[in-house]
Amino acid sequence: MKPRVHKGGKPGQETYYLNIPREIVTSLDIKPDDEFELKVETKDGEITLCYKRVKKAT
């Protein structure tokens, strides 16, 4: 998989967006209002991005 990353945000602030393939979104039932935590690890020059879905308090 080759991720598509694009730049956006307000002037003076750089924000990069990582698109998730539609097949993954569908299979994991990801909704627009879901919230995620991001954990980034580096080891031996490799980068691992781990997203964890956060349950909303009701």
DAGIZI-V995113 format. One record per residue. RES is the residue in one small letter. PHI is phi as a letter, one per 40 degrees, with the letter a starting at -180 (999 if undefined). PSI is psi in radians with two decimals (none if undefined). D_LAST is the distance of its C-alpha to the last C-alpha in Angstrom with 1 decimal. Layout:
# DAGIZI-V995113
RES PHI PSI D_LAST
RES PHI PSI D_LAST
This chain:
# DAGIZI-V995113
m 999 2.30 35.9
k b 1.96 36.8
p c 2.61 33.8
r b 2.09 34.1
v b 2.32 33.3
h b 2.74 33.8
k c 2.50 33.8
g a -2.85 32.1
g h -3.14 30.6
k c 2.74 32.1
p d 2.33 35.7
g g -0.18 36.2
q b 2.23 33.0
e b 2.20 33.1
t b 2.31 30.1
y b 2.37 30.6
y b 2.35 28.6
l b 2.05 28.7
n c 2.40 28.6
i c 2.26 27.2
p d 2.50 29.5
r d -0.66 28.3
e c -0.66 29.0
i c -0.76 26.5
v d -0.78 23.7
t c -0.81 24.5
s c -0.51 24.9
l c 0.02 21.6
d f 0.85 19.7
i c 2.26 18.7
k b 2.73 17.2
p d -0.48 17.8
d c 0.10 14.3
d c 2.59 13.7
e b 2.54 14.0
f b 2.61 16.5
e b 2.50 18.3
l b 2.28 22.0
k b 2.22 24.5
v b 2.23 28.2
e b 2.50 31.0
t b 2.39 34.7
k a 2.22 37.4
d f 0.67 41.0
g g 0.01 40.5
e c 2.54 37.6
i b 2.28 34.2
t b 2.15 31.1
l b 2.14 27.8
c b 1.97 24.8
y c 2.32 21.5
k b 2.18 18.4
r c 2.27 15.4
v c 2.21 12.3
k c 2.38 9.1
k c 2.46 6.3
a c 2.38 3.8
t b none 0.0
